[in-house]
Amino acid sequence: MFSSLSTKLAMRKMGISSETFNFTMPDVMGGGDSAPPREKENLTGGKLRKARPAGLDDPSSGDNAGTKQWPAWMTVKGLPLTVQPWLTPAPAPIPVATSCPQKGDQAPMDRDRKLNIGAGKPVVVVFLRCVGCAFAQKTFLNLRTLANRHAGEVTCIAVSHSSYQATQKWIDLLGGAWNVQVVIDEDRAVYAAWGLGLGSVWYVLNPSTQIQSWKETGWLGQSVASYMDRKKPVDNAPPAAGRGPSRSNTAGAAGNAGGAIETTPEGPATIMGNKWQQAGAFAVNGQGIVMWGEKALRADDVMDLNKALVSLGL
């Protein structure tokens, strides 16, 4: 398909190597059925051997020396940011709790103390699905409305497992966090502590969710992904306390925004979060006791946060 002279010339003009679309795995043994049929042959010791592809076992070839790899653009990290949220993420650093906390339970304490709960003031905490999700958008806007109406009475916290930069951009597109404190939990350790793991295929792709997905218009994933693609991994000023995503141990305090975009060492990037992550919402009184809680039954399940207020007597 890419072997004609005119095609090769056109590819060369665009700066594309003719080997870019060679999907045959490199033949590190110097022969075999997987080797391209037209490779040059070398006469070594009286025997004919197929020439090894450039970049294999060659110290001068850089990072690919002695390895058997696909082209760099075919790695998981090379996939578009809108595709990576659909891949299975790395597991959370702690086991997912067997169940979510129930009414009367002590609120879970996450390992990094990111959630400041039980400090004398009631809290409504919402665990978002992922950045760009229309259902997460509805949940966040409901939480923001609640926080504005009951400012001073209750602390409202939104937990995001997308990156700091992507979460900040998404919130900016929604008009800001206002009185909502946003906590970044990119490795999903806080989610796991509260019993929120990955949903099943049915959780995301059931008919009800698919129908609702077609009806919704609040899909901002492409906008956030385009912004992240353009953004250089350089300085990123931390937000004002309580007005944007925080990486600090105390929710809402200004955290270290960091410079580079963070990704997991292996597997898909965590920049945009993950489509399979379960969502949930909880109400906790000033003594750290759970008064109400729900795990989203499906990806399109937008929890009724008015129940959280009722459970707190507000």
Phi, psi and omega in degrees: 000323181251022187263345183291153183297317182295322179295316180297321179294319179295319179294320180295323179296326179275359179082020181257127179290147179292344179272354184299320182260023174272104185271005178282129179297141179302143179262092184284350181267000177079028179164180178119174186289337183277355182286143176301140188291338186253020179294147178291150181249142179248145177263109182234118179061032178082000181242145177278129176227142177289140179291137178287145178298146178299138177104353179255128179056028180244110183303334183277359185271359174089221187292339183272004184298127175070017182243165178241099190227155168281168173304151186302326184288348181266003177284166180301317181295341181275354180288155178301150181297336179282344179268323187301326177298343180274351180274157179291122183281168172297148180295155177296153183291347176232155178298144176288131179303145184296335179207159175286153178297139181258170178303128181097348179280153172288136180299136179300148177251115181286157189296328182262004179054046179284329180263122179265090186239145179083028181258026177097354181234135180296151185227138168246118182243130181241130176260114185281156179287292176195159179297136178091347181286131181295327180285323174296324178298314179300316180297316181295318180295323175296320179294319180296320177297316178298317182295323180288324181286331185240035178300132181092340180263325184216145175266127180250126183236132173248129180254127180241138176258010171277171182291164179302311185295317181293320179296317180299316180296316180299314179296322177298320178295334180271359178100011177101164182276335183057241184268008179271130173271132184246128180246133178266126181229067189297328179271000174066026179292322179291318176305313183297320180298330180264011174082021181251108180249214180266139178279168179277175176300320180295326180302325184259318191255017178293156184303319181300314180295320181294321178295314179295327180297320179293331182281332185283150179241358185271039180270107184250010182301318181295321179295316180292318181297319179297320178296316181293327177293326181278336187287134175274143180285066180236199188307142181216105187296139179291153183281165172291152184303128175078002185248356181198181182302142180232141175255004183283169180290334178259126183299134175091343178282155181292132183246178177281108185290335179075172182253300186279154174290130186270138174223163176285152181301324181227160178081187183293153177292153181260010186304312184263006183080203184218136182292338186270353182292133178283147177256164179192166178214145184215151173242131183231133180281181185294343179266004178083020179260132179289127180256338180197150178194148178215142168258135179302129182287329180217171180297331182267005182283111178262110185296144179278102184284348174296331177296327178295317179295317180300318181295336180266000179077025181253000000 
